[in-house]
Amino acid sequence: MIILYDFRSANPPTDPRCGYSPFSWRVRFALRIKGLPYKHHWLELPDLEGIAKSVGADPTSKKPDGSPRYTIPFIHDPTTNKVVSNSFDIVDYLDSTYLDTTKMIPEETRLLQSVFANSDYTLVGQFMYPVIGKTMTKRTPSLVTPRNLEAMKARGPLPELTDEQEKEAWEKFKNVLGGFAKQMNDAGPFVMGKKVSMADAVLFGWFGITRWLWNETTDEWKDMMSWHGGRWNKLIEAFESLPEVEKYCDAEGNLKI
């Protein structure tokens, strides 16, 4: 069974909304689309680098001082004894290793899938992070573990937006998603219509974190699911209709909150 390393939140490990990384949600989307059983190894931010090194995960970038930066997600596949970092590389590995599963990165669209996966900071993230930042400022103590919160604060204050700035950022986010919707194939719920791809996993990653912040009972979530003819609700429903393959587990040390 594949092991997915991910940050845990204050939600119980058995809660599907325990994890809050949009990049880990990409991998969770791909694993479930492929029907590959997996389990979580939940960890906290202060333990990330040590655990990554201990299992042989590669760094994904460099820090300003030139030292390696380790990020989640990364996976360990006991079947092949491979450890893979970076969401795009993980999905690419799953495609090449499990050939009888749905291929998420078709060769004819590989470059486009890569560009989309690496550009979503610009396309969506620049508008989404301010909104998330304000919400986390209000709700972080109830959503993030104390150790994660301490590590996050050490990196600097979370964004502080006025109500007007938040409204503007939310509208920009809606407009960016609207641009995606216009380019998507209407034949099915996915970016390419009936054919699922990495692009869907990228979009779902952002919906995963927004659902962590605003669950189905909130006006924000209901509003988003009504946008663009219910396009995003259809994507969520397509994912939720898949057979359950997840197995949740506590990280080593049985974290207590």
N, C-alpha and C positions, 0 to 999 in steps of 0.2 A: 504494500500500500504506500502510495506517494505521501511524503511528509511535506506540508506547506508551512513555512515559517512566516509568522505574521504578528503584528502588534495586537495585543488584546486591549479591550476597553474595560470599563467598569461593569459592563453587562456580563452575565454568566457565560462561561464557555459553551454552554448548550444553546445559547441564543444565537440565531443566524446573523444577528446584527452585532455580534461581539467585536469583530474586526472593523477597523475604520480606514484602512488604506485603500484609496482608489486603485492603486497598482496591484494590490493583492486581490481585489475584487475582479480584476481582469483575469487573473489566473483561475480563480474560483469559477468564473463564468466558463472558461475554456475546459476545465476539468469536468464540469457538469455536462456541458454540451457533448464532450467526448465520452461521458459515462465512465470515467476512470475513478475508482475509489481512492479516497485520500483522507488524511487526518491532519489536524492542525497541531503545530507546536507553537503555542502562544508564548510570546516573550514581551519584555518591556524595553523601552528605549535605552536605558543605561546598560543593558546586557547585550545589545545588538551586536556590537563589534566583536566581543569575546565569543559569542555563540557562532557567529558567521565564520570566524577564524577556526574555531574548534571543529567545524564540520567540513571545512575546505571550500567555503563559498568565496567566489571572486568579488573583489570590490567593483563598484559600478561607476565610480568617478574619483576625482581627487578633491581634497579639501583645499582651501586657500593657501595653506602652508605646504601643499604638495604631497601630503600624506594621503594614503588610500581612504576612500569613503565607502562604507558598507551600508547598504540599504535593504529593506525588504521590498518585495518578496524574494525568497530563494527557496528552492526545493531540494529534497534528497529523494532519489528514486532507488530504493533498495534492490529492485529487479536488475538494474544496470550498474548500481553503485555510483551513479552520476549525481553531482551537485551542480545546480544551474542557478545563476542569478539573473536579474533583470526580466521584467514581465514579457517583453517581446521575445527574448532568447528562450525563456521557459516554454512559451507556446510553440516556438519554432522547434524546440527539442521534442515536445510532445507530438507534434506533427510527424517528425522524422522517425520517431521511435515506435509510435503506436499507429502503424499504417492503416489498420482496419477501423480507425475512428475518423470522425469528421475532421477534414483538413481546414484549419482556421486561416492559414496563410497560403492561398493558391499561388502557384508560381507566377502566373500571368499578372498577378496584382501585388507581388511581393514588395516592390519598391513603394507603391502607393500605400500599402498597409504599414510599412515601416515609417514613412513620412507622417502618416496620420497618427501613429502611436507616439512618435517623438515630438509632434507639434501641438498636442492637445493642451500643453501649458499655455501656448499662445492663443489657441482657438477658443478654449473654454476656461482653462485655469485662471487666466488673468482676470476674468469676470467672476468666477466662482469663489476663488479664495477670499476676497473681501467679504462676501456674504457669509461664507463659512466662518471666517475669522470673528465676525461680530457675534454670530450665534454661539460659537465656542466660548467667547468671552463671558457670555451669559450663563452657559450651561456646562462648561467644561468640568467643573468639580463633580458633577453627577454622571459624566460620560467617560472620563479618563481616569486611569488608576493614579493614585498619589505619586508614585515614582515617575510615571510618564509626564504628569503635570509639572513636577519639579524640573525635569529635564527640558521640557518645552519652554518653561519660563526662563531657564538659564540661557536659552538661545535668543531671547529678546521678547518684548511684549507682543501679544497678538494684536492684529489690526483693530483699530478703534474707528468706527464709522458713525457718522450722524445718520439719523433716520432717512434724510434725503439722499445721502450717499449710498446707503444700503438699497434704497428703492431704485436708484439709477443703475447700480451694479446688477441688481436682479433683472431689470429690464434689458440690459445689455446681454446678460446670460441667455435670456429668452430669445433675443434676436439672433444670437449666434447659433443656438439650437435650431431656430427657424431656418437659417441658412443651410444647415445640414439636412433638415427635413425636405427642403426643396430639391436637393440633389439625390435623395434616396429613391430607390426603386419601390413603387407602390404595390408590386406584386406580392409582397409579404411583409413581415414585421421587421426584417433586418435591413441593414444598409444596402445590401445587394439584392434585396427582395426576399426570395425564399431561401437563398443561400447564405448561411451564416459565415462570418469572417472575424478577423482580429479587430476590425473597426467597431464591430458590435461590442466586443469585450471592452474596448477603450471607453465607449460611451457608457456602458453598464457600470464601469468603475466609478464614474462620477455619480450615477444614480445610486450606487451602493452607499457612498458616503453621505449623499443627501438624505437617503432614507434612514441612515444612522442618526442624523441630526433631527430630521423631521419625519416621524413615522406616518403611517397611513391615516391617522386621525387628525393630523394638522392641516390647517388651511394651505400652508406652503406646499405640502406634498400633493394635495388634491388639485391645487392650481397648476402645478407643473404637469401632472398627469392629464390635464385637460388641454394643454398646449398643442397646437398644430394638429388638430383633428384627433387627439388621443394617440398620436404616433408613439410616444414614449411608454404609455401604458401598455400598448400592444407588445412592445419589446420586453417589458417586465413580465407580462403574462406568458410570453413564449418561453422565457427562462423558468418561471415558476411552475410551468406545466411539465417540466422534465422530471424523470425519475430521480428520487433522492439518492445521492451517492456519498454525501458528506458524513464523516464520522468526527465528532468533536472530541477534543481531549485537552486537559490542562497542560500548561508548560511545565517543564521540570521545576520542582520546588513547590508545586501546588500553591500558586500565588494566592494570597489572601488580601482582601480589600476591606 
